[in-house]
Amino acid sequence: MQTAALNYKLIKKIKDERFDEDLIHQYYLLIHIGQRDLQVGVVDSQENRMLLLEDYVFPVQASSQELPQILDHLFDAHAFLKAAFWKGIKISVKNNKFIQVPEALFVEEAKAEYLKFNAYLEPDEEVLSVLNERSRAVTVFAVQAGLRQWLHQLYPNNTPVFMHQSAVLIEGITEFARNRKDDPLYIYVDRFKLHILSCKQGKLLYYNQFLIKQFSDYIKYIMLVMKSLKLSQSSSQVMLWGYIGKNSPHYHEFYKYINNVIYGHRPKHLVFGYMFDEVQDHHFFDLYNMQLVGN
């Protein structure tokens, strides 16, 4: 397993000059974990300023046994990820084992039963939940027991708040759409996944995620959702975030099929220094919106 433990690569790092390790007690630590990648963020609670962004990728998909080992090696080599005195620690997981339950109908003791409607639970998985305040729903999701245990041991006196990527995107889009007069289709392009959301008058109408195996899958799923929501390819606006360049072949391919595509921007609840100008505004939307969940 030693080979797997070394298997990660830092591909993007932005650090605000105001970041001060002596002020960690007033910073939130955001950790966004997938089986193929990891994002880290630090937010100053005094100014809601994004102070740090790091993006790591794993060359191969990590198994449930390998992931804690990879993270342990990465955290060991990091200057401050194992620091204990953060104001708060938020952990978001990326997987396809989740379900949204209306808050009024949610019963804590039944959360595993809710999730079984959407996913098969492995013996080494635990069921957690988090409230989405803006959409008045509860996201119920699975997390690897070994990963959760490792994180609790890492921060024994500062219990992390766990959440799911779907909850983060739903809260971020609901907040984004709250004061809009139009109702575009919202798309988040993740690595190997596509997330599609729709809001009507500031309220969530639709959310789903789709596994992407080839580029044509993007168009197939977008067209499928647009048809089900009775949206027009020629006139309905589509707003795009995620890992896609503004002049990339993928964007131009999107534009062939959907005429009215525009890029989304960063959430307004955070402040960004000039050093973040090197990151396109529509990137890392899920990481940034972790701050909206679990407060």
C-alpha positions, 0 to 999 in steps of 0.5 A: 500500500506504500505506493498508493500512499504516495499517489497524489499530485498538487495541480493548483495552489492559490494563497492570499498574502493575508493568510497567517498561521497564527490566526488559524483559530479564526479560519474555517478549513474546507476539505472536499474529498473524492476518490479521484481528487481533493480540494482544500480551502481556507476561509477567514471568518472575520471577512469571509475572505478566501485565503487558500485554495489547493487542488489535488488529483489522484492518478487512479481511483482510490479504494476505500482502504487506500483513500485514508492512506493517501490522505494521511501521507498528503496531510503529513507532508502539509504545513498546516492541514493537521493543525488542531485549532481551526474555528471550524472544519467542514468535510464534503464527500463526492459520491453517488450515494445520497438522497434528498428528503424534505425537511418536514418529512425527515426522521433521523432514525430512518435515514438509512432507510431513506438512502436504501431507496437510492443506493446499496450500502456496503458494510464499511459505509456509514449513513450521515445527514446534513440540513440544506437550509435554503432548500428546506431539505435534508441530504442523507448520504453514505461515507466510508467508515474508515475515512470518517474515523480517520478524520475524527482521529485527526481532529479529536477536539474539533469535530468536523461537519460532514456534508455531501457535494450534492448539498453544497451544489444545491445550497450554492445554486439556490442562493445564486438563484434567489434574486434572479428573475429568470430560471436558467438550467444550471450545470456543474461539470466535475471530473468524470461527473455532470451535475444538473440543477433547475430552480423556479422562483428561487426554489429547487425544482430538479437536481441529479448527477450523471457519471460521464464515460465519454464526452457525448454523455454530457450532451445526451444527459443535458438534452434528456433533462432539458426535454423533461423540463420542457426547455428549448435548446435554442432559447433556454439559457444554460449557466455553466460552472466546473472543470471546463475552459472558456475556449476549450473544445468541450465548450464549443461542442456544448455550443453546437447543441445549446445556443444560449450557454454562459458561464457562472461566476463566483459566489457573492458571500465570499471575498477573493483577493487579486491572486485568485484572478488566475483561477477562472470564475466558474471553477471550484463552485462546489468548494466555495459553497461549502461555507453555506452548509452546516453553519 
